[in-house]
Structure formats: C-alpha cells, structure tokens
C-alpha cells in the first residue's frame, strides 16, 4: 500500500510526522497533500480571526463537513458513507501511530 508522508507543526510547536496509508484508488497523492495543507491552514486562519474554538466543536464541524461532502458524491449513500468511514478509520489509525516531537517548553 502506498503511503503519504506528511509533517505538520501545531500552533503549540509540536511537530507531527505521519505516514498516511493511501486508498488503492488514490489518483494524485500530491493533490491530496495540498488539500490537507489547505484545509489545515483554513482552520488556523479562521481560529486566528474568530478566536479559539473548543476542540469538540471543531471536530464536530469537521465531521459535519465530511458528511456533507460525502452526501454530494453521486453514488449510493450507503456506499459513499462506507468509503468515508473506511478512509477516516485509516487516517485516525495513522495519527495514532504518528511520531510526535514536542515543541519547546519553558517558563518566562
């Protein structure tokens, strides 16, 4: 299975290195990576403009967005939902196995 290496630095300075397994029918891994970066930047931009958001509320909004986008696929709803669930399960498994490096800590 092909993998997409992805590194992200959190707002707190944590560096997360992830190896995302790609679906066998992935057409363009580079574009997938670009979209992930764009989505994460959009979230950061919104938080910096509108203020902090509870992590649960943020995850709920992301889940709703995934559900909406899944519903927009022209296929049987149950089939689209199963694909989305499988992709989410795989991605969550990858983050569970990610390499985390904590950002600098200290006291002023």
Backbone bond lengths (Angstrom), bond angles and torsions (degrees), N, CA, C in turn:
res aa  C-N    CA-C-N  psi(-1)  N-CA   C-N-CA  omega(-1)  CA-C   N-CA-C  phi
1 X - - - 1.450 - - 1.525 108.55 -
2 X 1.333 115.88 133.17 1.460 120.62 177.13 1.520 109.48 -70.72
3 X 1.337 114.88 150.59 1.461 120.28 178.53 1.517 109.97 -127.39
4 X 1.317 114.11 150.54 1.453 121.40 176.70 1.520 107.96 -110.20
5 X 1.334 117.83 108.45 1.463 118.85 175.17 1.529 108.78 -74.16
6 X 1.319 115.75 135.12 1.464 120.00 -177.64 1.519 108.44 -143.15
7 X 1.320 116.32 130.46 1.458 121.79 178.21 1.517 108.54 -120.74
8 X 1.319 115.25 134.41 1.457 120.58 179.71 1.523 108.52 -136.72
9 X 1.318 116.12 146.88 1.461 121.74 175.05 1.523 107.45 -111.90
10 X 1.329 115.94 124.85 1.465 120.71 -178.23 1.524 110.38 -76.24
11 X 1.313 115.53 169.25 1.464 121.20 178.38 1.524 111.63 -61.87
12 X 1.329 117.08 -24.01 1.465 120.92 179.27 1.523 112.53 -91.37
13 X 1.329 117.10 2.82 1.456 120.94 176.84 1.519 115.32 93.48
14 X 1.328 117.45 0.43 1.467 119.79 176.23 1.530 109.07 -69.50
15 X 1.324 115.51 137.21 1.461 120.90 175.90 1.523 107.18 -105.37
16 X 1.334 115.98 124.91 1.457 121.61 -177.61 1.525 107.81 -117.49
17 X 1.330 115.48 121.51 1.463 121.56 177.91 1.522 107.78 -108.78
18 X 1.323 115.64 119.83 1.461 121.56 -172.89 1.527 109.29 -123.52
19 X 1.308 116.16 142.32 1.469 123.06 172.41 1.528 106.74 -112.31
20 X 1.323 116.91 95.81 1.459 120.88 -179.22 1.529 110.34 -82.19
21 X 1.337 118.26 121.04 1.465 119.34 171.75 1.527 108.46 -67.44
22 X 1.312 116.27 133.44 1.458 120.54 -179.86 1.524 110.57 -93.93
23 X 1.310 115.66 146.15 1.464 121.73 175.43 1.530 108.27 -61.24
24 X 1.298 116.92 146.94 1.468 120.92 -177.95 1.524 112.62 -60.69
25 X 1.325 117.64 -22.82 1.462 120.63 -179.35 1.528 113.23 -100.64
26 X 1.339 117.22 14.97 1.467 120.35 177.10 1.524 108.89 -60.58
27 X 1.316 115.96 127.72 1.467 121.33 -177.16 1.532 112.53 -90.82
28 X 1.339 117.38 -36.91 1.462 120.21 -172.11 1.530 109.85 -147.00
29 X 1.317 116.23 92.91 1.465 121.46 -177.44 1.526 111.83 -62.95
30 X 1.318 117.19 -34.43 1.465 120.22 178.93 1.523 109.80 -63.39
31 X 1.304 117.00 -43.48 1.476 120.87 179.29 1.518 110.83 -65.86
32 X 1.330 117.14 -38.01 1.468 120.72 175.64 1.526 109.27 -58.55
33 X 1.324 116.98 -47.50 1.463 121.33 179.50 1.527 111.37 -61.04
34 X 1.329 116.74 -42.70 1.468 120.68 178.86 1.523 111.51 -61.60
35 X 1.324 116.82 -41.57 1.467 120.26 179.35 1.526 111.46 -65.82
36 X 1.327 117.49 -41.46 1.468 120.58 177.76 1.524 109.48 -59.11
37 X 1.321 116.64 -46.30 1.463 120.88 179.10 1.527 110.84 -61.27
38 X 1.316 116.94 -43.27 1.461 121.55 179.42 1.526 111.80 -63.39
39 X 1.335 116.90 -44.06 1.469 120.55 179.25 1.526 110.73 -62.25
40 X 1.338 116.49 -46.11 1.469 119.91 -179.38 1.527 111.10 -63.05
41 X 1.337 117.13 -40.15 1.460 120.61 179.22 1.529 110.89 -66.26
42 X 1.320 117.25 -38.56 1.461 121.26 177.59 1.527 110.62 -61.24
43 X 1.322 116.96 -42.34 1.470 120.76 177.66 1.523 110.03 -62.87
44 X 1.334 117.22 -47.43 1.470 120.50 179.66 1.525 111.25 -61.05
45 X 1.333 117.05 -41.82 1.466 120.93 179.05 1.526 110.87 -62.05
46 X 1.331 117.03 -42.83 1.460 121.16 179.66 1.524 110.92 -64.15
47 X 1.320 116.61 -44.36 1.470 120.40 -179.57 1.526 110.18 -63.70
48 X 1.332 117.47 -39.56 1.463 119.10 -179.14 1.529 111.66 -69.50
49 X 1.342 117.83 -28.78 1.464 120.92 178.61 1.523 112.70 -85.08
50 X 1.323 116.69 -46.37 1.464 121.33 -172.54 1.523 113.46 -94.85
51 X 1.312 117.37 -11.43 1.459 120.43 -179.17 1.515 111.96 100.91
52 X 1.321 114.33 167.57 1.461 120.98 -177.45 1.520 111.55 -56.94
53 X 1.326 114.44 154.78 1.459 122.09 176.73 1.522 107.64 -133.25
54 X 1.298 115.66 144.60 1.455 121.65 175.61 1.526 108.74 -60.55
55 X 1.342 117.35 137.37 1.466 120.43 -178.94 1.525 112.55 -58.20
56 X 1.323 117.30 -37.57 1.462 120.43 178.23 1.515 111.91 -63.69
57 X 1.341 116.63 -41.58 1.466 120.30 177.93 1.526 110.84 -65.01
58 X 1.327 116.21 -40.04 1.460 120.43 178.72 1.527 110.79 -63.44
59 X 1.331 116.78 -47.22 1.468 119.91 178.61 1.527 111.44 -62.29
60 X 1.333 116.62 -37.06 1.466 120.26 177.77 1.527 110.62 -63.18
61 X 1.326 117.06 -42.84 1.465 120.85 178.77 1.529 110.88 -63.80
62 X 1.327 116.59 -40.47 1.465 120.34 178.22 1.526 110.20 -65.06
63 X 1.339 117.08 -42.41 1.465 121.16 179.02 1.527 110.75 -62.34
64 X 1.328 116.55 -41.93 1.465 119.96 178.75 1.523 110.79 -64.71
65 X 1.328 116.49 -39.50 1.459 120.96 178.27 1.524 110.66 -63.84
66 X 1.334 116.83 -42.69 1.466 120.69 176.45 1.526 110.52 -60.65
67 X 1.325 116.59 -42.43 1.465 120.49 179.58 1.530 111.16 -63.53
68 X 1.319 116.98 -43.91 1.465 120.80 179.46 1.520 110.38 -62.70
69 X 1.325 115.78 -48.48 1.470 119.70 -178.55 1.528 110.77 -63.46
70 X 1.324 117.11 -37.63 1.464 121.47 177.21 1.523 110.26 -63.18
71 X 1.331 116.86 -40.55 1.456 121.30 179.04 1.517 113.57 -66.98
72 X 1.324 117.01 -19.92 1.463 121.27 -179.48 1.528 112.73 -81.99
73 X 1.327 117.13 -9.06 1.463 121.01 179.93 1.524 108.64 -75.92
74 X 1.312 115.64 133.35 1.467 120.78 -179.09 1.524 110.47 -82.91
75 X 1.326 114.87 78.32 1.461 122.86 175.10 1.521 106.89 -156.29
76 X 1.297 116.78 176.35 1.466 119.66 178.36 1.527 109.17 -58.81
77 X 1.336 118.28 131.08 1.463 120.91 -177.56 1.529 113.66 -53.78
78 X 1.309 117.64 -40.54 1.467 120.01 -179.80 1.525 111.13 -65.79
79 X 1.321 116.75 -36.92 1.464 120.56 179.10 1.528 110.41 -67.92
80 X 1.324 117.13 -44.76 1.462 120.97 178.53 1.524 110.43 -62.44
81 X 1.326 117.08 -41.81 1.466 120.94 179.17 1.523 110.83 -63.24
82 X 1.321 117.50 -39.97 1.463 120.53 179.70 1.525 111.12 -65.34
83 X 1.324 116.75 -40.73 1.466 120.52 177.08 1.524 109.93 -61.35
84 X 1.333 116.98 -47.26 1.465 121.07 179.97 1.526 111.09 -60.90
85 X 1.329 116.69 -43.20 1.465 120.46 178.96 1.524 111.05 -62.79
86 X 1.319 117.07 -42.96 1.464 120.80 179.27 1.528 111.24 -63.29
87 X 1.333 116.55 -44.38 1.462 120.49 179.36 1.527 111.33 -63.98
88 X 1.327 116.84 -41.97 1.458 120.67 178.65 1.524 110.92 -64.09
89 X 1.311 117.19 -44.10 1.464 121.78 179.13 1.534 110.53 -59.04
90 X 1.325 116.46 -44.19 1.465 121.20 179.21 1.527 111.02 -64.14
91 X 1.334 116.87 -44.32 1.466 120.85 -179.41 1.525 111.43 -65.28
92 X 1.327 117.28 -41.21 1.468 120.16 178.19 1.521 111.07 -65.87
93 X 1.324 117.01 -35.20 1.462 120.20 175.13 1.513 111.60 -63.06
94 X 1.331 116.54 -38.29 1.465 120.75 179.55 1.524 111.27 -66.44
95 X 1.326 117.48 -41.00 1.465 119.23 -179.39 1.522 110.54 -69.49
96 X 1.319 117.09 -31.16 1.462 120.95 176.77 1.524 110.48 -63.34
97 X 1.327 116.71 -33.09 1.462 121.67 -178.55 1.525 113.21 -97.33
98 X 1.319 117.66 9.25 1.465 121.65 -176.36 1.525 111.40 -69.82
99 X 1.327 114.37 159.20 1.461 122.49 175.68 1.533 107.81 -94.54
100 X 1.329 115.78 119.09 1.465 121.65 -178.31 1.523 109.72 -107.78
101 X 1.323 115.75 132.70 1.461 121.74 173.10 1.520 106.81 -122.52
102 X 1.311 115.66 116.29 1.464 120.04 -176.82 1.512 110.93 -68.52
103 X 1.326 114.10 143.88 1.448 120.62 177.47 1.513 110.66 -71.41
104 X 1.314 116.01 173.87 1.463 119.38 -179.36 1.524 111.23 -62.08
105 X 1.299 114.92 137.63 1.464 120.90 178.12 1.517 108.33 -122.25
106 X 1.273 115.03 150.86 1.455 118.30 178.99 1.510 110.33 173.40
107 X 1.277 114.64 178.85 1.456 121.00 -179.88 1.512 108.53 -125.24
108 X 1.301 115.41 137.59 1.461 120.23 179.86 1.503 110.26 -82.34
